[in-house]
Amino acid sequence: MRVVIAEDHALLRDGLIRLLEAHDFQVVEAVDNGPRLVPALVEHRPDVAVVDVRLPPTFTDEGLKAAIEARRQVPNLPILVLSQYVEQLYARELLTGGGGAVGYLLKDRVSNVADFLDSVRRVAGGGTAMDPDVIGQLLARNTRDEPISRLTPRESEVLGLMAEGRSNAAIAAALFVTEKAVSKHTNNIFAKLDLPPSEDDNRRVMAVLTYLSSR
Amino acid sequence: MTITQAPPQAPMRFPRLAQPFIALFLAVLAELGIAFFVLNVVAVPLIAVWVGIPLLLVFVPCVRWFANCHRTLFGAISGTEIPRPYKKPPLPGVLMWLRTTLTDPATWRDIAWLLANAVVGFVLTLVSAVLFFTTAFYLIYPLLVGVTPHGVFDEPFGGLITLNFWQSFGMVPLGLVAFGLWYAVGERLLKADAVLGRSLLGPTESAKLAIRVRELSESRAETVDTQAAELRRIERDLHDGAQARLAALSMNLGMAEEMVSRDPAQAAALLTEARESASTALSELRDLVRGIHPPVLADRGLEGAVKALALTCPFKVDVTIELPGRPPAPVESAAYFAVAEALANIVKHSAATTAWIQITHESERLHILVGDDGVGGATVRPGGGLHGIERRLNAFDGTLTVASPTGGPTTVIMELPCESSSLKITPSSGTA
């Protein structure tokens, strides 16, 4: 799988390259600044890009803006955005336009290698990878929401994992239950939130995220 | 909603019919003031023989109290408050107090006012009152003549003429004349008295500066205190948090290194532990950074940061921001934390279901309004959230006003000076 990396810290950049190459990814370019990023993405059209939010020259949200710009030029270009902190505002901006193939994770998540690689592969495959912190904030915001308060604790847990972008199989593995049980929970959730049921993982995630952030 | 400055000509706070009585009251007080004047004038030379000191210790506070009552009254008459111009003694002690008091121009201006008030003020207020009472008197004159025995009211102008009941109706037009005069000048005379009072009781230019210096040094001391406390908090957080975790992390790594060939399973467990403590350290550092200067504020400015803040509230928050540019970083940060604190207050206390934030820039000030539809009854209490905001804003000469009747809604109005020239016009941070 071909990857483009954007990270200005040499140590972290080398670490990411080493990590990804050790797991059968091919890093086609690693850039260390914002202006170079969009051309690199458009030129290589990688299977997935891993982008740091804060890049030179402004050290603000260059990476995010470049990601959004690149996706405007190459629709549905899979991009996983990494950041030292997460903001719902940014998550929302990344998700605008829909379509999936985006991820937004805290940098710390890289340390859990298996989970991180799973997220990269998910994004490359057109899925979504939202940081548990973003989802946690979204859920906390919706505690006063009536339909959400009707969910059982287990269902809330499933909702959270689903919103992160995980498949039924992954949710089942994380909660140590059968896939069938998860699918029963998701059906209940969709019924309680009055969302159209969907077997397609990606469309399901979008429906849930839209529901949560529209409040 | 538009924000208007206070009108320059503030209205009189007393209704017209109350004014004659206020004027009469002031006239009486003006004459009582003579007593204070005399007592002070007598006491000052007596300082030479020490007796004056205890006398002044009693009289000066009396005069100040008397003058303060008048400041309040005059403030209500002219519609704008008269600040108290007195200097505070820099150190405690009777002699220090005496010295400050005797060198304070306000002390002497009070005494000058007592005299001016007893002469000019007395005339002004008395005329204002008398015009009204004359009106009343002549309007009921025939009645008075009718019900009183001969010789009491029927010989006006010092007995120059004698009137019977019917003739006395001829005097009623005088009442109308007096009424016209009173209506035309009664309030103005009272206001003139207030102007006289303000000119002597109000602070002089240098006293105004002294008051300003006092305010500034107080707010500066508070700012320094707050900052020192903040630094201590950061130091403690780093010391107990990230630093301790990094130390544990490097210890774990060292042990794992040593154990990796002997006991790989144990080494792996140590490595897992190390990774966890690194994660925790990172998350603590993240929280700390957010408290010092939220990254989203640096990225997106006040508008983006406040919108991000609104997104994390458990209720709907309408955000309207109209700024021609980005305020200087310190102002931006103060405004952000003020809004954050106000929202936190709403979440904690108000039981609101919606809130709104409005930020505009007008007449060289940043106006920040945060409102909610909650239970109301919010007040600025020492140690409370609103007090914290007030202190934060004070450092920038900003102000905080709370309108929060019991039952709601609550509006917190914050203002921060911010010159238009200091607004940075940045390329729009527009995103897809």
Interface residues (C-beta under 8 A of the other chain):
Chain A: R54 T60 D61 L64 K65 I68 E69 R71 R72 Q84 Y85 E87 Q88 L89 Y90 R92 E93 T96 G97 K107 D108 S111 N112 Q137 A140 R141 N142 T143 R144 R215
Chain B: R275 A278 S279 L282 S283 R286 V289 R290 P295 V296 A298 D299 R300 G304 K307 A308 L311 T312 C313 P314 F315 K316 T353 T431 A432
